[in-house]
Amino acid sequence: MTGLTAGVQHEITPELRGFREVQSLAAACAEAVAGQLRSGVTEREAARMQRTWLRERGVRDWFHLPFAWFGDRTAFAGVRVPLRFFPTDRKLEPGMPFILDLAPVYKGFTAHVGYAGCLGLNPLHDRLLADLEAHRELILREVRERRSLREIYEDVERLMTAQGYANRHRAHLFGVLAHKVNRVAEPRWSPQVFGFGAQAIKGLMSDAVHGHRDGWSPLWSPYRFSDHPPQPGLWAVGPHLGFRGTGAKFEEILVVTDSGDPKQSAFWLDDDLPHVRRWAEEKVAA
Amino acid sequence: MNLSQARERRVLTGGVDLCVAELGDAGRPTVVLVHGYPDSKEVWSDVAVRLAKHWHVVLYDVRGHGRSTAPKPLRGGFTLEKLTDDFLAVIDTVSPDRPVHVVGHDWGSVQAWEFVTVGRTEGRIASFTSMSGPSLDHFGHWIKRRMARPTPRRVGQLLGQGAKSWYVYMLHTPVLPELAWRGPLGKRWPRILERMEKVPAGDYPTASLPDDAAHGAWLYRDNVRARLSRPRADAYAHAPVQLITPTGDSFLSERLYDGLEDWVPTLLRRSLPAKHWVPRTRPDQLAAWIDEFVTAIESAGREGAPAQLTGAQGPYAQRFGGQLVLVTGAASGIGRATAFAFAEAGARIVAVDRDAEGAARTAEMARLIGAPAAWGEAVDVSDEAAMEKLAARVAAEYGIVDVLVNNAGIGLSGSFLETTSEEWKKVLDVNLWGVIHGCRIFGKQMADRGQGGHIVNMASAAAFQPSRVLPAYSTSKAAVLMLSECLRAELAEKSIGVSAICPGIVNTNITATTRFAGTDAAEEERLRKRTSRLYGRRNYPPARVADAILRAVVRNQAVVPVTPEARGARLLSRLSPGALRSVARLKPPL
């Protein structure tokens, strides 16, 4: 895997470097905050810790404000309305899984990172995290094969079902597996609307308008409007597994280009991310 | 092995001579079994021989019962204080330097509550398993609380238990109970037990029954009134307690144990769908639970840690903890979700499917969420010989199945005239014959064991909703429904419940493998995708069907439609079948 992206290193433009920088920053934030989580910390506090950490490092705007989900909220158990994204007063307990989900905007670039962890030992959660690796591989392979996004979505869901899990990104807004990521304008004032940064949403909306004209959508969903091959650009992809009261996800940027070479046509922006490192370490340990 | 092979000794205490029997290796931790009224230690014989494989099992006839002598005079000779003296004398003889595990049934449990809550036995009892016998002190407080603040519900609970306690009042009348027991009642008692409680015949009740029952009346007269009117305020248990509640007990209401946590710091609750005489009717389950509990306490004791009683939590853990559940079609969909739901309740799982890899995966995940053990087995349910083999292997390696879920099924769509006879055969082989094989082979094992159980058959809303596009599938499922109802009638006398589940439209991969009769490969693929997406959009999760299945087993429901559309169709099929027939003529938009 590392070899693949190493092969395209020289292709990485300053623009991609900007996105990679903010993605690393977000991942570092997630790791730092995850390391500070203790029994009794609430979701609100965890979200605030992420916000503070990133603000201290120059983040002024957000695609969305950082989220934190603890316990069975990591699996969005019994969710109907998407309002439950927002952090609550749920306290972390030993053995509880958690997910940090953050999407900062930095120097006009944005990233969307999902980080799944657990306070202490939880073999089930380990299993879920390990099983996510197959999804990262599947998504990249099928995007390179230029399969329709709707089909890839269905294949991801099928793999989750085969693994015994429920597809929980269905509970995300619009049931999306991924969404387009763009450069974000940096006006002096960028308000948040329901926790989402107005500038980033504006970008997504404008994509939606353009895409609608050309027959594609910036949201990667199970519906007919995603029945088209992957659109070149940057996609924040976040498969989310749920198993009864436990959930796990990762989220990171996939780069899709219009190159004819399959290896260049799609690649993960960065392989130096916590979940990827974890899988590598597990392999070494095994 | 039975009680006749037990080592016997006599223990002299307070003027009575107690008959004590021992089984198993005396070097192992001791489990003392205390019998109730009007029984003798033989009530435990089936449980004792099972426990003796791992433990040093000790039984004794309570004073005045069996081959122990009675106190003179009888009045005042059966107080809980004296019974505690007896118990201490017995355990000092059989296990002088190691605390014992006590198991009590009925009055044996009432006594043992005294043992486990008084100071002088502290350090001598390692654990207590109680069934069908509350602490008189706790009971006294229970009544007082309800009298002090009589809400309608509390009054209902009081009256309910009051009615169930009719025999207690009877036993307080002088002489008459003795006359009855020594006369006609004593003669008819074995027959009554057989008919009312389905207690199998055997070495119980013993010939001493009329005397035991006559003497035992003093258990009530010496203790009940005194304790209920002036319950001790310090009746806290000093050892971990496992409470086993038979849900069909005619003498004790389940409500009696509300608030027991206040008295018992370490409490594990179990419930069992059975009547009062569980030591006779459910020896396997009792032995398994006692074994598990004693093992947990012993291993915690060795490590010096407080006892971790059970991993499984949740509403169904009491009922299914440690039971053996076999699910067919367990590699995906409803079968898999059902296996997980039982696993979460702490049951042991046998996951059966044609897809070996999927079944193994189900077993692996089941272990991760609380199943103490789980196995994947690759078997095609339509293959009778393979099912026979599976049943033999399961019985030999894991035990007799407590809950069987016949879930495996395949879909077949298309009009009747386009359905070939091979297609008919295939769908009936899996959907109907698979269920028949399961019920016949595993059901027979269950019935032969004679200790109850439950069979769940997966029918479908299509069983009562005719349709022009699902003739073969609906026929197979309607047959399963009828089969289940017939079997339910037959197995009721064996205390085996049968439920038919009719889910409706559930988001599983049955649509991805459904055969569409009269179509070519490309068209079939298109239809599969389309129905899968429709089912996906409906998005009724299999886990909710699994919940309905567990609930159906707990409540022993006959037919359970699950989704709203299934419930609607079931209602219509009774109120206005004509309307359903009109719906059946519609061509679905595929």
Interface residues (C-beta under 8 A of the other chain):
Chain A: P123 L124 R127 E157 R158 T161 A162 Q163 G164 A166 R170 P222 F243 R244
Chain B: S332 R336 F340 E344 G358 R361 T362 M365 L368 I369 N509 A512 R533 G536 N539 P541 A543
